[in-house]
Amino acid sequence: MSKGQPYHFKSIAEFHQFRGLPQPENPLISLIDVRDLLYAPNSAFTLINDFYSISLKRNFPYKVNYGQQSYDFNDGVMFFTSPGQVLRLETGDGSFSETSGWILAFHPDLLWNTALAKTIRQYAYFDYAVNEALFLSGKEETIINDIVQHIKNEYSGNMDRLSHAVLIAQLDLLLIYSERFYQRQFMTRRIASHQILSRLEDLLNDYFESPAITNEGLPSVRYIAERLNISPGYLSSLLKSLTGQNTQQHLHNKLIDIAKQKLSTTNLSVSEIAYELGFEHLASFSKLFKAKTKVSPQDFRASFN
């Protein structure tokens, strides 16, 4: 493989073979001890996997780069990746003696013809950046480790007609607990969370007061997330936890608040207000306004006369 070319693993078996591990007991799911994945010191490489992975790592002596973010795994954290994501690992010269943890890899084919094949898409943390990892308390880590051990016991034991259903149920439980613990993290880190919310409000105020809103329209969720240095999924989940709204809903409500202010305090026509707020067509603005307020822009303005 040429220098700089990513290692692309289409199956869990390919990954096992590359790392010199025994063939997986089940081709579609495998629990791997991170101590069996030790890499040479002072090296760097890029990975692309065609399978999901859920990791719990502690004292991991190398950095993981995901997108534009970098993270050191020094504490017990969980990290989630979905198929096709690009990860770059950089090893230092540190010791692996204190390293512990596991990687649960499972292929999308494992979920075929199950409800989880669809519901797994609702777990936004598979698209979070590395620096948005899930920090676990001791009690939470015990719960997660117990579920993962049940998963391993299930696929390692004698398979019967209910084995697959039990395996999917345990995996679903793991994802649900992970979601619960992320919600807890949003709440317990309220200061940091509200700092992000405050920065979001400043960003939107500046944007709506600039020519950008007229020239480019409503900012995209990705645009906002990039300026806040967090992933779009994490931003929406954080807002949902704090305000009950995702990023798109928050943007629309902000826009409607500004529209109300213009309708009630200026002599601009409804068409002019729509244009200033980045709408090419009056009908689109009127439709959104009525959906949010239950009245048309014209009726809202009339209520002040």
Secondary structure as GFF3:
##gff-version 3
##sequence-region A 1 305
A	DSSP	beta_strand	7	9	.	.	.	ID=ss1
A	DSSP	alpha_helix	12	18	.	.	.	ID=ss2
A	DSSP	beta_strand	29	33	.	.	.	ID=ss3
A	DSSP	three_ten_helix	34	37	.	.	.	ID=ss4
A	DSSP	beta_strand	44	49	.	.	.	ID=ss5
A	DSSP	beta_strand	52	58	.	.	.	ID=ss6
A	DSSP	beta_strand	60	66	.	.	.	ID=ss7
A	DSSP	beta_strand	69	73	.	.	.	ID=ss8
A	DSSP	beta_strand	77	81	.	.	.	ID=ss9
A	DSSP	beta_strand	86	91	.	.	.	ID=ss10
A	DSSP	beta_strand	100	106	.	.	.	ID=ss11
A	DSSP	three_ten_helix	108	111	.	.	.	ID=ss12
A	DSSP	alpha_helix	116	119	.	.	.	ID=ss13
A	DSSP	three_ten_helix	120	122	.	.	.	ID=ss14
A	DSSP	three_ten_helix	124	127	.	.	.	ID=ss15
A	DSSP	three_ten_helix	130	132	.	.	.	ID=ss16
A	DSSP	beta_strand	134	135	.	.	.	ID=ss17
A	DSSP	alpha_helix	138	156	.	.	.	ID=ss18
A	DSSP	alpha_helix	163	188	.	.	.	ID=ss19
A	DSSP	alpha_helix	190	208	.	.	.	ID=ss20
A	DSSP	alpha_helix	212	216	.	.	.	ID=ss21
A	DSSP	alpha_helix	221	228	.	.	.	ID=ss22
A	DSSP	alpha_helix	232	243	.	.	.	ID=ss23
A	DSSP	alpha_helix	247	265	.	.	.	ID=ss24
A	DSSP	alpha_helix	270	276	.	.	.	ID=ss25
A	DSSP	alpha_helix	282	293	.	.	.	ID=ss26
A	DSSP	alpha_helix	297	302	.	.	.	ID=ss27
###
